[in-house]
């Protein structure tokens, strides 16, 4: 069972968010470079979209006065998208050939889609009478001038950039990127490409954590690997605390003789908590170092991966001023095999999620769930989320799953 000193994931997140400083540094950012940035003020539309009534499809613009079915109308003009229609007028009993996106001329009440007409070179017969406004997009139908089109605290996605461009904005005000330092610890750790001595392993955590943070648009600096030496670790963290908003280490947060992160953090700053009741990922340190916040990840790669997703990413979003964070998509799936486990910690089990032809979801936990087996993540496409107190789940039960987004 979990110790009373272990925080639940929800309580740990609440503590982290409560001390996360709200961003104050801002900058102007060109629209084409704004992907992933967080806007620091409401963005107001400078114009209507569309800027005038336009046709929603290719067809014929007509006035409704005196119009009846099967009436043949002379086609007096052709109006193309982008054409200035301010001086054009459609007289009673006339039709205008019109293209999608073209402005509606004065005198026109609707557009008849070309599939509902019989068209010759200079006349059109309507097979049905349109309703007023049919197939016409009114001025400001999408956006009205002075609308808030993107709210403060929104992380800009490709759709937002298209929206900014659609109203002619070439730049916007955003929060300046956070600076994040990554540090691996351990005498057994070597950088990829180096020669391993007996008992050593490659540092996988730094590159994986950097990849998880990439969509958050932070400035990541890799500080390399610090050996298992309290003085060396203290010197490294003291220096980093003067330069970075957030320091993320991996390894050295357990209770072994060579686990120096917690005592060094106690000495230099303040430990807020250092155990979370999740699996994988129990040994997770959080605190402050000077002006920096500090997250100490477990050394096992799966634990580092999961704690980055579940704890570090939400912390960074709070530090970036993100005001509305979509929750990870969750759903229910039918379990294909029994699960027996030791209760006490909320567990994120790596799993294979399948969608059957009838649309139902079925999920199978992978055989290897060790926190040291990174292939349990690369071979999975979902987590099964198991409540802390659950001891047994039976095949056929409905369980909560989080599909991976990749």
N, C-alpha and C positions, 0 to 999 in steps of 0.2 A: 504493500500500500504506500501511497505517497506520504511523505513526511509533512507535518503541518507547516514546516518552513518553506516548502515548495509552493511557488505561486501557480495558479491556473494560468492558462494562456491569456484569458480575458483580463485577469488582474495584472499580469505582467505588462500587457499592452496599455492598460489604463495608467500604470505607473510611468511607463516610458513617455506616453503622450503628455502626461501632466508636467513633465520637466523639459519637453522639447521646446526650444526657443522658436518663437514665430519669426519668420524671415523679415529683414528690414532692408537688405540691399536689393536694389532694382536696377534695371537697364532697359534701353530700347533695343529690340531685336528685329532684324529683317524677317519678314514673313517666311521666306524660303529657308531660313535657318532656325525657325522657331519650334520645330517638332520636338516634343518632349518637355519644353519649358512650361512653367506654370504662370499664368497671367496674374499680374499684381493689382489690376483694377478692372472694373467692368468695361467691356468693349462695346461702344455705342455705334450703331449703324449710321453712316453719314448720308445714306440715300435709300430710296425705295428699291426693292427688287421684286418684280421687274419695274423698271422706271416708268413704264406706261402700259396700258392694256395691250396684251399680245395674244397671238393665236397659239392655242395649245397643240395644234396639229396642222398638217397640210390639208387644204380644203378650199372653201369659198366663203368669203365674208359677204353677208347679206343684211339688209334691213328687214324688219318684220312687218312694216306697214303694208297692208294689201297683199301679203305673201300667201300663196296657197300651194298645195301639193300639185306636182306635175307641171308647174308653171315653168316655162322656159325664160331664162333671164340672160340678157346680153352680158358678156364678160368684158368690162370696159378697161381693166387694168390688172397688172400683176404686181404683187407686193412681196418683196424679198426680205428676209431677216436682215436687220441692220439698216434698212432703208428709212430715210426721214419721211414720216407720214404727216408731219404737221400741216402741210398745205394740201393734203389729199382729202377728197370728199366722195362718198358714195351716194348717188342719187337714188330716189325711190324707183324700184323696179330694176335695179342694176345689181350685178355681182362682181366681186373682185377675186381673182385667183390669189391665194395667200399661202405663204409657207410657215412652217412651225417657227415660232419665235418672232415673227414679223409683227409690227405694230398694227393695231386696229384703226382703220381710217374713220373719220367723222361720218356719221350716217349708218354705220354698221352696228347691228345689235347682236350678232351671233356668227359663228363659223360652222358650216356644214362640212363634215369630213368627206373627203373626196369619194370614199367607198359608198356614200349614200347619194351619189349624184350620177347623172349621165352627162358627159362632157364632150363637146365638140370644139372646134378651133375658136369660136367666138361666142358660144352660148353654153349654158349649163341648165339642166333640168334637175330639180330637186326631187328626190324620191320620198323625202319626209320633211316636215316643217320643224325647225329647231326651236327650242325654248330660248327665251331671252338670256343672253350671257353664256349660252352653250359653247363649249370649247374655246372660251376666252379666259385667259388668266388676267385678273384685274391688276391694276397698278398696286404695288405693295402686297401682292398675294403671298409672297414668301417672307419678305422682310419690309417693315415700315421704318422710315427714317426715324432716328432717335430710339429705336428698340435696343434693349440690351441683347446682343447676339451671343456673347460669351461672358459668363460670369467670372468675377474674381475668384481665384483659387482653382481654376480649371486647368488640367494638364492638356496641352494642345496635341491633338491627334491629326492624322492627315485630313479628316473631314473638316476639322476646324480651320486648317490652312486653306482649304478650298472655299470655306465660308468667308474668311478674311479677304481672299482674292476676289470673291464675287461682289464685294462692296467696294473694291478698289483700294483696300488698305495694304500698304507695303511694309508696315512695321507695327509693332505693338509693345506695350510695356510689360515686362516679365520680371520675376524674381531672379536674381543672379544665381548661378549654379552653386550648389553646396560643394565643398571640398572634402573628399573622403580619402583616408589613408588605409591601406591594407597591409597587414603584417602577419606573416606566418612565424610560429615559434616551434622550436624543437631541434635537438641535436640530430635526430633521425631524419630530418627533412632536407632534401636536396631539390634544387631547381631542375625542371625538365631539361634534358640535354646534358646535364652533368653526369659523372660516373658515380654509381651507387656503390658504397661499401656494404659489407654484410650487415644486415639489420636496418638498413636505411630505406626510405621510400621517397617518391617524388612529391613535391608540393602541388597538389591538385586544387586545394581550396581557394587560393588567391585568384586564379583565373576563372574558376566557377562563380565565385562571389561577384567578381567584376562583371561577368556576363549577366548575372541576375540583376545587377544595378544599372546596366546599360540603358534599358528603356526609361529609367528615371532621370536621365540627363544630368548626372553628377560628374564632377571632375575627380577622377580616381587616380591616386598615386600609389604605386606598389613600393612599399618600403623594403621588400625582400624578406629574408629569413633571419630571425634572431635566435641565437643559440640558447640553450637552457642555462641561463646565468642571470641571477636576479639583478646584479649591477648593470649588465648590458641591456637587459630589458627595461630597467628604470631609466637609463640614459636615453634609449630610443623613444620611450613613451613621453618623457619630459620634453624632448625636442618636438615630437609630433604635436603635443598639446598646445604649442604656440603657433601652429601653422594650419591646422585643419579643424573643420567643423565637427567631423565625426571620425573616430578611429575604430577600425574593425580588426581584431586579431583572431587568429584561429589556433587552437591548441593551448595547453597549459592552464585550463580552467577547471580541471578536476581536483582530486585531492591527493595526487601522487607526490613523491618527494621532489620531483622536478617540475611541478606545476606552480609557477611563480606569478601568474597573472593576478590572481586575487590579492595576495599580500602586497604586491607592488601597487596595485590600484588602491588598496587600503592606505598605503604610505603616501601616495602622491595626490590622491583625490578622495572620492567618496564612492563606496559601493552601495548601490540601491538594492540590488538583489543579485543572486548568482545561481539559483536553481529554479527551473520551470518544469511543471508536471506535464511534459509532453514527451512522446517517444516517436522517433529518435530526437535527442536534443536536450536532455535534462540539464547538463552543466552549461549554463549560459550566463555570463556575467554582464551586468549593466551598471554603469555609473558615470561619474564626471571626472574629467582630468583638465584642470584649468578651465579654459574657455570651451573645451571640447567635450562632446559626449563620447562614451566608450561602450562598445559591444564586444564581448569576448565569446567567440564561437567555439563549440567543441572541435576537437581535432579530427574525428572521424568524418569522412567526406559527406556521407548522407546526412549526418546530424548537422553539419555546417550548412548544407544545402537547404534543409528543411527550416532550420532556425533563421536563416537569411530570409526565406520566403515569408515565414509566419511572424517574425519579430522585427527584423532589420528594415525590411521594405516598408511596413506601416510606420515605423519611426521616421524614416527619411521623408515619407509623404507628409507627415505632420510638420517636420522641420522645413519643408518646402512651401507650406501654406496651402496645401491641397485641401479644399473645404468639403469636397464630396468625392469619396473613394468608392467606386463600384465594388461590391462584395464579389469574392470569387464565385463563379457560377457553381451552384450545388444542385444535386438532384438525388433521386432515389433509384437504386438499382437492385435487382434480385441477386442475392449471393448464391454462388454455384457450389460452394463447399463450406463445411463447418470451419469456424474459427474458435480456437481455445487460446486464452491468453491470461497473463497475470494482470489483474486490475490495479488501478492506482494512478495511471497517467493517460491522458488523451493521446491516442495513437493515430499517426498518419501512415497507413499501410500502403505500400506501393502495389498497384494492381493493374490488371488488364480489363478494360471496359469495352464491351461489345454492344453494338446496337443491332438488334434482330430485325428481320424484315417487317415484323408487325409494329416496329417502333419502340419496343420495350428495351430497357437496358439490363444487361447482365454483367456481373463483375466477379472476377476471380483474383484473390490475393496471390502475388508471386511467391514462389517457394522460399526464396532467400530474402529475409527481412533484416539482416544484420546492418548496423549503421556503418560498417566498413565496406559494404558491397555496393559500389556506385552503379553497377549494372542493374541493380534493382530499380534505379530511377530511369536509366536510359531505355530499359525494356518495358517500363510501365507507361501507361497513358492516363492514369488517374490515381488519386488517393482514395482509399476507404477511410473515412473518419470514424473512429471508434471512441465512444464515450469513456471517460476515465474509469468508471466503476463497472463497466461491462466485462464479464468473465467469459461468456460463451455466446456465440452467434451460430445459428443453425442454417444450413443450406436451405434456400427458399425464402429466407427472411429478406425484408427490404432494408437496405443500409444506405447511409448517406455517403455520397461520392463527390469528389471535386475533380472534374476532368482537367487534364493539362491543357494549356492554351496553345502549345506549340503545334 
